[in-house]
Amino acid sequence: MGCWRDPTQAVFAAIKLPLIVLVTACGNALINGMLAPLLGLNLTLRQSFAAVLMSFGIAAAILGASSPLMAFLVWNLPALQLGVKVTGVVHAVMLLTLVVVIAFAGITANLRLLQLLRKLSGDAKTARRILFAWLAANLLLGSQISWILRPFIGTPGLPVQFLRPDAFHGSFFETVFYAMRRVFHGF
């Protein structure tokens, strides 16, 4: 995905994306393994990790299927050299599209876990409660790890770096808010 901006960004994305998946999967397995017993389902850490890997596999399939659409978007967006305002809007459109596609894949993958949670818990209400808690935890952890490493497209006007000096400044949600403002209000 980073080749939209610079070949070096693509190399960094090839390193960072698997790192994000690994750290997020391990973190989610730990969090989910702690939340499930608190919410009424006694899962072992191993079972929690297996559930996370299953959902990540489903998400990967959905993301792989959507990659031609993302490539089409990148191919048809205006070039970065057209000007700062256009570049900012183009970057915001790209960023928001990635967020929507990844969120859709993650939510859909976690919803597939509902059947497993129902079977393991024997209760639909408990399964839904656990799924909601897992979705919230996975969203918070995954989005912040992605924010810190920022593997996808980089920011126009800033040099391509593996890890920014301000990586821990701001948040994923703040960036999404500003991107939405830029797309819908032009600033």
N, C-alpha and C positions, 0 to 999 in steps of 0.2 A: 504494500500500500504506500510506503514511503517514497517510491520512485516517482510519484506525482510531483514531488518537490526536488529531490536530489538523490542520486544513486547511493550516497552514504547513508541517507535516511532509510533507504530500503534495507541496507545491511544491518543497521541498528534495529529496525523493526523485526528482522529475521532472528535476532538474538533476544530482543525484549519480549516479543509475543509469547514464545514458549516459557520464558521465565515468569511472565504474568500468569499464564495458565497453571504452571506448577505451584507457585506461591498461593494463588487463589484456591486451587484445589485442596492443597494441604490445610490452609487456613479455614476453608469452609468445612472440611471434614472434621476438624477439631471443634469448631463452633457448633456445627450441626450435631456432632456427637455429644456435646454438652447440653444443647437445647432439647433434644428429643426426650431424654429421661425427665427433664424438668416439666415437659408438656405431656407426659403420660406414655411414652414409648421407650422401652429399655433397649436401645441400640448399642452395640459395641462400637468402638472406634473403627474397627475393620469394616463393619457393616455400613457405617456412615461414610467411610472413604469409598466403598464400592458404590454406594448410591450417588455420591458426588461424581465419581468417574463415569457412571452411567449417564447422568445428566449432561456432563461435559461432552461425552461422545455424541449425544443427540444434538447438542448445541453446535458442535463442530460440523455435523452433517448439514444442519440448517445454514450455517455460515458458509460452508463450501458451496451449497446450492445457490446462495445469494451473491457469491463473488462475481459471476458474470454481470449481474446488475450493477454492482459497485464499479467494476471495470468500465462499463458503459457510461456511468456517471462521470468518472474521472476523465474519460476520453472526451466527453462533450462539455465539460465545464470550461469557462474562459481561462486563457493562460494567465499565469501569475504576473506577467509583465504589463498587464493592461492598466495598472494604476492601483494605488493604495486602497481606495474605497472599494473598488471592484474586487481586489484581492481579499480584503477583509470579509466581504459578503460571500465570496466563493469558498473561502476557508470555513466560514460558519456553516454554509450549506453542507459541505463535505463532512464536517464534524458532527452536525446534527443527524445527518443520514447514517453515519457510522453508529452513533448512539442508538438510534431507533432500530437498526438492523441487529445490533448486538443485544439490545434489551429484548427484542422479540425472540431471538434465538434462546436467550437465557431463561426467559419466562416460560416459553413453550417447553423447553427441556425440563424445567422444574415441575411443570404441570404434569408431565408424564410420570413423575415420581409419586403423584397422588395415588395411583393404583397400587403401587408397592407399599406405600404408607398405610393405605386402607387394609391391605392384606396382613401386614405385620401388626397393626394395632387392633384390628377387628372392629374399629369404630370410625365412621366417616367424619364425625365432628373432631375427634382427636387428630385424625390424618390431616384435615384442613387446617387446624390450628398449627400443627407442626410445619406444614408446607408454607403457610404464611410467614411464620417466624424464620424459616430457612430462606425464603425469598428475600425478606428484609435484610437478613444478615449477609446473604450472598451479594445483594445489590450494594450495600455499604462497603463491604470488603473489596469486592471486585472493582468497583468504580474508583475507590481511592488508590488501590494499587495501580490501576491503569493511569490515574492522574499523575502519580509520582513518576512512573516510567515513561508515559506519553509516547507509545511506540508508533502510532499510526501515521500521522501526516506532518507533524511539526507545525511551527507557527511562521507564517511569512514575515520576513523582516528580521528574524532572529537567526543567528548562525546554527547550523546543524550540530547538535551535541548529543553525546550518549546519555548523559544525565545533566539536567540543568542545575545551576547553582541554587535556584529558587524552587527546587522540586517539592519541598514541603510547605511552600507558601501558597495559600489559596486552597480551593477544593474543586473537585469534579463538578459539583452541582453549581457552583459559582460560574464556572466556565460555560456550562450548558445554558445558564440564564443569560449570560452576555452574548453567547452565540445566537440565541433566540431573539434577543433584542436587536442584534445586528441584522439578522435576516428580515425581521418584520418591521423594523423601524429605520433601517439603513444606517445605524451608527453603533 
